[in-house]
Amino acid sequence: MINVGMYYNVKQGHEAEFEGTFAGVVEKLKGAGVGIKDAKLYREIGKSEYMIYTEWESLEAFKGFIQSRAFGETVANGKSIIEGRPRHKVFAEMDE
């Protein structure tokens, strides 16, 4: 199992749209069998900076997701409300 943080700077005024999209995407992913176990959204107080903290079955499952067409489409659709380039960081890989 691994944990991944995905960081986004959202343009002012688009926070609610970003948060709503996150909720919808997570529900679809959990039902799609792509290897995601859980996801939580965190926002830095007073800013439009977000971290999506995810838990995956494996690093391979996460890599498969970020290389998928669905991920590419989500990123393409979000470009109009995101500032700069999003980044991600793998926090831990744990043996079960």
DSSP file (Angstrom, degrees, kcal/mol; ACC not computed):
  #  RESIDUE AA STRUCTURE BP1 BP2  ACC     N-H-->O    O-->H-N    N-H-->O    O-->H-N    TCO  KAPPA ALPHA  PHI   PSI    X-CA   Y-CA   Z-CA
    1    1 A M              0   0    0      0, 0.0    93,-2.8     0, 0.0     2,-0.3   0.000 360.0 360.0 360.0 143.1    0.0    0.0    0.0
    2    2 A I  E     -AB  56  93A   0     54,-1.8    54,-2.7    91,-0.2     2,-0.4  -0.914 360.0-141.4-131.3 160.9    1.2    3.5   -0.7
    3    3 A N  E     -AB  55  92A   0     89,-1.3    88,-3.0    -2,-0.3    89,-0.9  -0.981  18.6-169.8-122.2 136.4    0.0    7.1    0.1
    4    4 A V  E     -AB  54  90A   0     50,-2.2    50,-3.2    -2,-0.4     2,-0.5  -0.987  11.8-153.5-130.6 134.6    0.3    9.9   -2.4
    5    5 A G  E     -AB  53  89A   0     84,-2.8    84,-2.4    -2,-0.4     2,-0.5  -0.927   9.1-165.4-104.3 128.5   -0.3   13.6   -2.0
    6    6 A M  E     -AB  52  88A   0     46,-2.4    46,-2.9    -2,-0.5     2,-0.4  -0.971  11.2-154.0-115.5 123.8   -1.3   15.5   -5.1
    7    7 A Y  E     +AB  51  87A   0     80,-3.3    80,-1.5    -2,-0.5     2,-0.4  -0.815  14.9 177.2-108.4 134.8   -1.0   19.3   -4.8
    8    8 A Y  E     -A   50   0A   0     42,-2.3    42,-3.1    -2,-0.4     2,-0.6  -0.995  23.6-150.7-136.8 138.7   -3.0   21.9   -6.6
    9    9 A N  E     -AB  49  83A   0     74,-0.6    74,-3.5    -2,-0.4     2,-0.4  -0.958  26.3-155.2-104.3 117.0   -3.2   25.7   -6.6
   10   10 A V  E     - B   0  82A   0     38,-3.2    72,-0.3    -2,-0.6     5,-0.1  -0.752  19.6-109.4 -98.2 137.5   -6.7   26.7   -7.6
   11   11 A K    >   -     0   0    0     70,-3.1     3,-2.0    -2,-0.4     4,-0.1  -0.352  47.7 -89.7 -62.6 142.0   -7.6   30.0   -9.2
   12   12 A Q  T 3  S+     0   0    0      1,-0.3    -1,-0.1     2,-0.1    36,-0.0  -0.231 113.9  25.0 -52.4 135.8   -9.5   32.4   -6.9
   13   13 A G  T 3  S+     0   0    0     -3,-0.1    -1,-0.3     1,-0.0     4,-0.2   0.344 104.9  81.9  90.5  -5.9  -13.2   31.9   -7.2
   14   14 A H    <>  +     0   0    0     -3,-2.0     4,-2.3    67,-0.1     5,-0.2   0.228  54.7 105.0-113.7  12.4  -13.0   28.3   -8.4
   15   15 A E  H  > S+     0   0    0      1,-0.2     4,-2.7     2,-0.2     5,-0.2   0.919  80.7  48.7 -61.4 -46.4  -12.6   26.6   -5.1
   16   16 A A  H  > S+     0   0    0      1,-0.2     4,-2.4     2,-0.2    -1,-0.2   0.887 111.3  51.0 -63.4 -38.8  -16.2   25.3   -4.9
   17   17 A E  H  > S+     0   0    0      2,-0.2     4,-2.4     1,-0.2    -1,-0.2   0.921 111.5  47.7 -63.5 -44.6  -15.9   23.9   -8.4
   18   18 A F  H  X S+     0   0    0     -4,-2.3     4,-2.4     1,-0.2    -2,-0.2   0.929 113.0  48.1 -61.5 -46.5  -12.6   22.1   -7.6
   19   19 A E  H  X S+     0   0    0     -4,-2.7     4,-1.9     1,-0.2    -2,-0.2   0.893 112.6  48.3 -63.7 -40.6  -14.1   20.6   -4.4
   20   20 A G  H  X S+     0   0    0     -4,-2.4     4,-1.8    -5,-0.2    -1,-0.2   0.897 111.2  49.8 -67.1 -40.6  -17.2   19.4   -6.2
   21   21 A T  H  X S+     0   0    0     -4,-2.4     4,-2.6     1,-0.2     5,-0.2   0.907 107.8  55.0 -63.9 -41.8  -15.2   17.8   -9.0
   22   22 A F  H  X S+     0   0    0     -4,-2.4     4,-2.6     1,-0.2     5,-0.2   0.941 106.6  50.6 -55.5 -49.5  -13.0   16.1   -6.4
   23   23 A A  H  X S+     0   0    0     -4,-1.9     4,-1.7     1,-0.2    -1,-0.2   0.902 112.8  45.8 -58.7 -43.1  -16.0   14.5   -4.7
   24   24 A G  H  X S+     0   0    0     -4,-1.8     4,-1.8     2,-0.2    -1,-0.2   0.904 112.7  49.1 -67.8 -42.1  -17.4   13.2   -8.0
   25   25 A V  H  X S+     0   0    0     -4,-2.6     4,-2.6     1,-0.2    -2,-0.2   0.910 109.2  52.5 -65.6 -42.5  -14.1   11.8   -9.3
   26   26 A V  H  X S+     0   0    0     -4,-2.6     4,-2.5    -5,-0.2    -1,-0.2   0.914 108.2  50.6 -61.5 -43.2  -13.4   10.0   -6.0
   27   27 A E  H  X S+     0   0    0     -4,-1.7     4,-1.2    -5,-0.2    -1,-0.2   0.908 112.2  47.4 -62.0 -41.1  -16.7    8.3   -6.0
   28   28 A K  H  X S+     0   0    0     -4,-1.8     4,-0.6     1,-0.2    -2,-0.2   0.916 112.1  50.1 -65.8 -42.3  -16.2    7.1   -9.6
   29   29 A L  H >X>S+     0   0    0     -4,-2.6     3,-1.1     1,-0.2     5,-0.8   0.908 106.2  54.6 -63.6 -42.5  -12.7    5.9   -8.9
   30   30 A K  H 3<5S+     0   0    0     -4,-2.5     3,-0.4     1,-0.3    -1,-0.2   0.840 112.9  43.6 -61.8 -32.1  -13.7    3.9   -5.9
   31   31 A G  H 3<5S+     0   0    0     -4,-1.2    -1,-0.3    -5,-0.2    -2,-0.2   0.519 102.4  69.6 -88.5  -5.6  -16.3    2.0   -8.0
   32   32 A A  H <<5S-     0   0    0     -3,-1.1    -1,-0.2    -4,-0.6    -2,-0.2   0.561  96.2-128.0 -92.9  -8.8  -13.9    1.5  -10.9
   33   33 A G  T  <5 +     0   0    0     -4,-0.6    -3,-0.1    -3,-0.4    -2,-0.1   0.862  61.2 139.3  67.4  35.6  -11.6   -1.0   -9.4
   34   34 A V  S   <S-     0   0    0     -5,-0.8    31,-0.2     2,-0.1    30,-0.1   0.441  78.4 -94.4 -92.7  -0.1   -8.4    1.0  -10.3
   35   35 A G  S    S+     0   0    0      1,-0.3    22,-2.8    -6,-0.2     2,-0.4   0.470  78.4 136.9 105.0   1.8   -6.7    0.3   -7.0
   36   36 A I  E     +C   56   0A   0     -7,-0.3    -1,-0.3    20,-0.2    20,-0.3  -0.682  25.6 179.8 -83.9 135.4   -7.6    3.4   -5.0
   37   37 A K  E     -     0   0A   0     18,-3.5     2,-0.3     1,-0.4    19,-0.2   0.799  63.4 -14.3-100.6 -39.9   -8.6    2.7   -1.4
   38   38 A D  E     -C   55   0A   0     17,-1.4    17,-2.7     2,-0.0    -1,-0.4  -0.988  52.0-164.1-160.3 159.0   -9.4    6.2   -0.1
   39   39 A A  E     -C   54   0A   0     -2,-0.3     2,-0.4    15,-0.2    15,-0.2  -0.978   5.0-172.7-151.3 138.4   -8.9    9.9   -0.8
   40   40 A K  E     -C   53   0A   0     13,-2.2    13,-2.8    -2,-0.3     2,-0.5  -0.977  16.3-138.8-132.1 146.2   -9.3   13.0    1.3
   41   41 A L  E     -C   52   0A   0     -2,-0.4     2,-0.4    11,-0.2    11,-0.2  -0.905  18.8-174.2-108.4 129.4   -9.1   16.7    0.3
   42   42 A Y  E     -C   51   0A   0      9,-2.7     9,-2.5    -2,-0.5     2,-0.4  -0.963   5.9-161.8-122.6 140.3   -7.3   19.2    2.4
   43   43 A R  E     -C   50   0A   0     -2,-0.4     2,-0.3     7,-0.2     7,-0.2  -0.972  24.6-119.2-122.0 135.1   -7.2   23.0    1.9
   44   44 A E    >   -     0   0    0      5,-2.8     3,-2.1    -2,-0.4     5,-0.3  -0.566  43.9-101.4 -71.8 131.6   -4.7   25.3    3.4
   45   45 A I  T 3  S+     0   0    0     -2,-0.3    -1,-0.1     1,-0.3     3,-0.1  -0.278 101.9   4.6 -58.3 129.2   -6.5   27.8    5.6
   46   46 A G  T 3  S+     0   0    0      1,-0.2    -1,-0.3    -3,-0.0     2,-0.3   0.514 118.7  83.6  76.9   6.0   -7.0   31.2    3.9
   47   47 A K  S <  S-     0   0    0     -3,-2.1    -1,-0.2     2,-0.2   -38,-0.0  -0.813  80.2-122.0-132.6 172.7   -5.5   30.1    0.6
   48   48 A S  S    S+     0   0    0     -2,-0.3   -38,-3.2    -3,-0.1     2,-0.5  -0.181  71.3 121.5-106.6  37.7   -6.6   28.3   -2.6
   49   49 A E  E     -A    9   0A   0     -5,-0.3    -5,-2.8   -40,-0.2     2,-0.3  -0.888  40.5-174.0-105.7 131.8   -4.0   25.5   -2.2
   50   50 A Y  E     -AC   8  43A   0    -42,-3.1   -42,-2.3    -2,-0.5     2,-0.4  -0.880  18.3-160.4-125.4 152.8   -5.2   21.9   -1.9
   51   51 A M  E     -AC   7  42A   0     -9,-2.5    -9,-2.7    -2,-0.3     2,-0.7  -0.995   8.1-156.4-128.6 128.4   -3.7   18.5   -1.3
   52   52 A I  E     -AC   6  41A   0    -46,-2.9   -46,-2.4    -2,-0.4     2,-0.7  -0.926  14.8-159.4 -99.4 115.0   -5.5   15.4   -2.3
   53   53 A Y  E     -AC   5  40A   0    -13,-2.8   -13,-2.2    -2,-0.7     2,-0.3  -0.865  15.8-175.7-101.0 116.3   -4.2   12.7    0.0
   54   54 A T  E     -AC   4  39A   0    -50,-3.2   -50,-2.2    -2,-0.7     2,-0.5  -0.803  22.6-149.8-118.0 153.4   -4.8    9.2   -1.5
   55   55 A E  E     -AC   3  38A   0    -17,-2.7   -18,-3.5    -2,-0.3   -17,-1.4  -0.990  22.4-173.5-120.8 127.0   -4.3    5.6   -0.4
   56   56 A W  E     -AC   2  36A   0    -54,-2.7   -54,-1.8    -2,-0.5   -20,-0.2  -0.844  35.3-124.9-121.9 154.3   -3.5    3.1   -3.2
   57   57 A E  S    S-     0   0    0    -22,-2.8     2,-0.3    -2,-0.3   -21,-0.1   0.850  92.2 -14.1 -63.2 -34.9   -3.2   -0.7   -3.2
   58   58 A S     >  -     0   0    0    -23,-0.2     4,-1.7   -57,-0.1    -1,-0.2  -0.980  64.7-105.2-160.8 164.8    0.3   -0.3   -4.9
   59   59 A L  H  > S+     0   0    0     -2,-0.3     4,-2.8     1,-0.2     5,-0.2   0.869 120.5  57.2 -63.2 -37.0    2.6    2.1   -6.6
   60   60 A E  H  > S+     0   0    0      1,-0.2     4,-2.5     2,-0.2    -1,-0.2   0.886 103.7  52.2 -62.5 -39.2    1.8    0.3   -9.9
   61   61 A A  H  > S+     0   0    0      2,-0.2     4,-1.9     1,-0.2    -1,-0.2   0.918 111.6  46.5 -63.0 -43.2   -2.0    1.0   -9.4
   62   62 A F  H  X S+     0   0    0     -4,-1.7     4,-2.5     2,-0.2     5,-0.2   0.937 112.7  48.9 -64.5 -46.5   -1.2    4.7   -8.9
   63   63 A K  H  X S+     0   0    0     -4,-2.8     4,-1.1     1,-0.2    -2,-0.2   0.898 109.8  52.7 -61.2 -39.8    1.1    4.9  -11.9
   64   64 A G  H  < S+     0   0    0     -4,-2.5     4,-0.3    -5,-0.2    -1,-0.2   0.896 109.5  49.9 -61.0 -39.7   -1.5    3.1  -14.0
   65   65 A F  H >< S+     0   0    0     -4,-1.9     3,-1.7     1,-0.2     6,-0.5   0.941 109.1  48.8 -64.7 -48.2   -4.1    5.7  -12.9
   66   66 A I  H 3< S+     0   0    0     -4,-2.5    -1,-0.2     1,-0.3    -2,-0.2   0.669 113.0  49.6 -71.7 -12.5   -2.0    8.7  -13.7
   67   67 A Q  T 3< S+     0   0    0     -4,-1.1    -1,-0.3    -3,-0.2    -2,-0.2   0.405  92.6 108.2 -97.9   0.3   -1.2    7.2  -17.2
   68   68 A S  S <> S-     0   0    0     -3,-1.7     4,-2.0    -4,-0.3     5,-0.1  -0.357  77.8-123.2 -79.8 158.0   -4.9    6.5  -17.9
   69   69 A R  H  > S+     0   0    0      1,-0.2     4,-2.6     2,-0.2     5,-0.2   0.885 112.2  57.6 -62.0 -40.3   -7.1    8.3  -20.4
   70   70 A A  H  > S+     0   0    0      1,-0.2     4,-2.1     2,-0.2    -1,-0.2   0.905 107.5  46.6 -60.5 -42.7   -9.5    9.2  -17.6
   71   71 A F  H  > S+     0   0    0     -6,-0.5     4,-2.6     2,-0.2     5,-0.2   0.927 111.7  51.6 -65.0 -44.1   -6.8   10.9  -15.6
   72   72 A G  H  X S+     0   0    0     -4,-2.0     4,-2.4     1,-0.2    -2,-0.2   0.892 110.5  48.3 -58.9 -41.2   -5.6   12.8  -18.7
   73   73 A E  H  X S+     0   0    0     -4,-2.6     4,-2.4     2,-0.2    -1,-0.2   0.892 111.0  50.5 -67.2 -39.5   -9.2   14.0  -19.4
   74   74 A T  H  X S+     0   0    0     -4,-2.1     4,-1.7    -5,-0.2    -2,-0.2   0.924 112.5  46.5 -63.7 -44.1   -9.7   15.1  -15.8
   75   75 A V  H  X S+     0   0    0     -4,-2.6     4,-0.9     2,-0.2    -2,-0.2   0.920 112.0  50.8 -63.7 -44.4   -6.4   17.1  -15.9
   76   76 A A  H >< S+     0   0    0     -4,-2.4     3,-0.7     1,-0.2     4,-0.3   0.908 111.3  48.1 -61.0 -42.5   -7.3   18.6  -19.2
   77   77 A N  H >< S+     0   0    0     -4,-2.4     3,-0.6     1,-0.2    -1,-0.2   0.826 111.3  51.3 -67.5 -31.2  -10.7   19.7  -18.0
   78   78 A G  H >X S+     0   0    0     -4,-1.7     3,-2.0     1,-0.2     4,-0.8   0.585  82.1  91.5 -83.0 -10.4   -9.2   21.2  -14.8
   79   79 A K  T << S+     0   0    0     -4,-0.9     3,-0.4    -3,-0.7    -1,-0.2   0.793  79.4  61.1 -57.8 -29.1   -6.5   23.3  -16.5
   80   80 A S  T <4 S+     0   0    0     -3,-0.6    -1,-0.3    -4,-0.3    -2,-0.1   0.694 113.2  35.4 -73.4 -16.7   -8.9   26.3  -16.7
   81   81 A I  T <4 S+     0   0    0     -3,-2.0   -70,-3.1    -4,-0.1     2,-0.4   0.421 102.9  84.8-115.3   0.4   -9.2   26.5  -12.9
   82   82 A I  E  <  -B   10   0A   0     -4,-0.8     2,-0.5    -3,-0.4   -72,-0.2  -0.852  63.7-146.6-106.5 138.4   -5.6   25.4  -11.8
   83   83 A E  E     -B    9   0A   0    -74,-3.5   -74,-0.6    -2,-0.4    -3,-0.0  -0.874  64.8 -14.7-100.3 133.8   -2.7   27.8  -11.6
   84   84 A G  E    S-     0   0A   0     -2,-0.5   -75,-0.1    -5,-0.1    -2,-0.0  -0.132 104.6 -42.5  71.5-171.1    0.7   26.4  -12.4
   85   85 A R  E     -     0   0A   0    -77,-0.1    -2,-0.1     1,-0.0    -1,-0.0  -0.822  57.0-126.6 -98.2 127.9    1.5   22.7  -12.7
   86   86 A P  E     -     0   0A   0      0, 0.0     2,-0.3     0, 0.0   -78,-0.2  -0.298  28.3-162.0 -64.3 156.9    0.1   20.2  -10.2
   87   87 A R  E     -B    7   0A   0    -80,-1.5   -80,-3.3     2,-0.0     2,-0.3  -0.933   6.4-155.9-137.1 162.1    2.7   18.0   -8.5
   88   88 A H  E     -B    6   0A   0     -2,-0.3     2,-0.4   -82,-0.2   -82,-0.2  -0.966   1.7-162.4-138.8 158.0    2.5   14.8   -6.5
   89   89 A K  E     -B    5   0A   0    -84,-2.4   -84,-2.8    -2,-0.3     2,-0.6  -0.993  18.8-135.2-142.0 130.4    4.6   13.0   -3.9
   90   90 A V  E     -B    4   0A   0     -2,-0.4   -86,-0.2   -86,-0.2     3,-0.1  -0.777  22.0-172.7 -83.4 120.8    4.6    9.4   -2.8
   91   91 A F  E     -     0   0A   0    -88,-3.0     2,-0.3    -2,-0.6    -1,-0.2   0.869  57.3  -9.2 -85.6 -39.7    4.8    9.5    1.0
   92   92 A A  E     -B    3   0A   0    -89,-0.9   -89,-1.3     2,-0.0     2,-0.5  -0.989  42.7-153.1-161.0 145.7    5.3    5.9    1.9
   93   93 A E  E     -B    2   0A   0     -2,-0.3     2,-0.4   -91,-0.2   -91,-0.2  -0.990  28.2-169.6-120.7 121.9    5.3    2.4    0.6
   94   94 A M        -     0   0    0    -93,-2.8     2,-0.3    -2,-0.5    -2,-0.0  -0.875  20.7-128.1-116.8 142.4    4.4   -0.1    3.3
   95   95 A D              0   0    0     -2,-0.4    -2,-0.0     1,-0.1     0, 0.0  -0.674 360.0 360.0 -81.3 140.5    4.7   -3.8    3.4
   96   96 A E              0   0    0     -2,-0.3    -1,-0.1     0, 0.0    -2,-0.0   0.435 360.0 360.0 -93.4 360.0    1.5   -5.5    4.4
